[in-house]
Amino acid sequence: MKKVIVALLGIGLIIASCGKEDLITYDCTGLTPTYTADVKALMDAHCATAGCHDATSKESGYDLSTYQAVVSDAEKNAFMGSMQHLKGYDAMPENSSKLSDTDLKTISCWIENGVPE
């Protein structure tokens, strides 16, 4: 019986460790980024590039080349979780270091403020 309990505890710990890490949150006080002024340049430089998430390639079904396309994905946890390189998400940009904390804060605050164009 003792072995069964130890085994069940071990399995429980393994399952619990397989979950997704919580998104990192930022203090957005006084920060009101817009897509046009702040986010578009980040998407164009790091995401909507040839062979990745541009309108032609749409890698893994994601097109991040327009405001409407980015907005449709921005509300999904995978959008920020991937860019924050969190456990349980595919790290993006792929095969690259994560965006700077300043860039991630800009994108996160843009989402928190209702994705203004």
C-alpha positions as CSV (number, residue, x, y, z in Angstrom):
1,M,0.0,0.0,0.0
2,K,2.8,2.4,0.9
3,K,4.4,1.8,-2.6
4,V,1.1,2.6,-4.3
5,I,0.8,5.9,-2.4
6,V,4.3,6.9,-3.2
7,A,3.8,6.0,-6.9
8,L,0.5,8.0,-7.0
9,L,2.2,11.0,-5.4
10,G,5.0,10.7,-8.0
11,I,2.6,10.6,-10.9
12,G,0.7,13.6,-9.5
13,L,3.9,15.6,-9.3
14,I,4.8,14.7,-12.9
15,I,1.3,15.7,-14.1
16,A,1.4,19.0,-12.2
17,S,4.7,19.9,-13.6
18,C,3.5,19.4,-17.2
19,G,1.1,22.4,-17.1
20,K,1.7,25.8,-18.7
21,E,3.4,28.5,-16.8
22,D,1.4,31.6,-15.9
23,L,1.8,34.6,-18.2
24,I,4.1,37.4,-16.9
25,T,2.1,40.5,-16.1
26,Y,3.3,44.1,-16.3
27,D,2.5,47.4,-14.7
28,C,0.8,49.4,-17.5
29,T,0.2,52.5,-15.5
30,G,0.7,55.5,-17.9
31,L,1.4,53.2,-20.9
32,T,-1.0,53.3,-23.8
33,P,0.6,51.7,-26.8
34,T,-1.2,51.4,-30.1
35,Y,-0.8,48.9,-32.9
36,T,0.2,51.5,-35.5
37,A,2.6,53.5,-33.3
38,D,4.2,50.7,-31.2
39,V,3.2,47.1,-31.9
40,K,3.3,46.9,-35.8
41,A,7.0,47.5,-35.9
42,L,7.6,44.7,-33.4
43,M,5.4,42.3,-35.3
44,D,7.1,43.2,-38.6
45,A,10.6,42.8,-37.2
46,H,10.2,39.7,-35.1
47,C,7.1,37.8,-36.3
48,A,5.6,38.7,-39.7
49,T,8.9,37.9,-41.5
50,A,9.3,35.9,-44.7
51,G,9.0,32.2,-43.9
52,C,7.3,32.8,-40.6
53,H,4.1,34.5,-39.8
54,D,3.8,36.8,-42.8
55,A,0.7,36.9,-45.1
56,T,2.3,34.4,-47.5
57,S,3.9,31.9,-45.2
58,K,1.4,31.8,-42.4
59,E,3.6,29.3,-40.4
60,S,1.5,27.0,-38.3
61,G,-1.6,28.9,-39.5
62,Y,-0.6,32.3,-38.0
63,D,-0.6,35.5,-40.0
64,L,0.7,38.4,-37.9
65,S,1.1,40.9,-40.8
66,T,-2.0,43.0,-40.2
67,Y,-3.9,44.6,-37.3
68,Q,-6.9,42.4,-37.7
69,A,-4.7,39.2,-37.9
70,V,-2.7,40.2,-34.8
71,V,-5.9,41.1,-32.8
72,S,-7.4,37.7,-33.5
73,D,-4.5,36.0,-31.9
74,A,-3.6,38.5,-29.2
75,E,-6.3,37.4,-26.8
76,K,-5.0,33.8,-26.8
77,N,-2.6,33.0,-23.9
78,A,-0.3,31.3,-26.5
79,F,0.4,34.7,-28.1
80,M,2.1,36.2,-25.0
81,G,3.2,32.8,-23.5
82,S,5.2,32.0,-26.7
83,M,6.9,35.4,-26.8
84,Q,7.7,35.3,-23.1
85,H,9.3,31.9,-23.6
86,L,7.2,30.3,-20.9
87,K,7.0,26.6,-20.1
88,G,4.2,24.9,-22.0
89,Y,4.4,27.3,-25.0
90,D,6.4,27.1,-28.2
91,A,9.1,29.8,-27.8
92,M,8.9,32.6,-30.3
93,P,10.6,34.0,-32.2
94,E,11.7,30.4,-33.1
95,N,15.4,29.7,-32.6
96,S,16.0,33.2,-31.3
97,S,16.2,34.9,-28.0
98,K,13.0,36.3,-26.6
99,L,12.0,39.9,-27.2
100,S,13.3,42.5,-24.7
101,D,11.3,43.1,-21.5
102,T,10.4,46.5,-22.9
103,D,9.0,45.1,-26.1
104,L,7.1,42.4,-24.2
105,K,5.7,45.0,-21.9
106,T,4.6,47.2,-24.9
107,I,2.7,44.2,-26.4
108,S,1.2,43.1,-23.2
109,C,0.0,46.6,-22.3
110,W,-1.4,47.0,-25.8
111,I,-3.5,43.9,-25.2
112,E,-4.5,45.0,-21.6
113,N,-5.6,48.4,-23.0
114,G,-8.0,46.7,-25.5
115,V,-5.7,46.4,-28.6
116,P,-6.1,50.0,-29.8
117,E,-5.3,50.5,-33.5
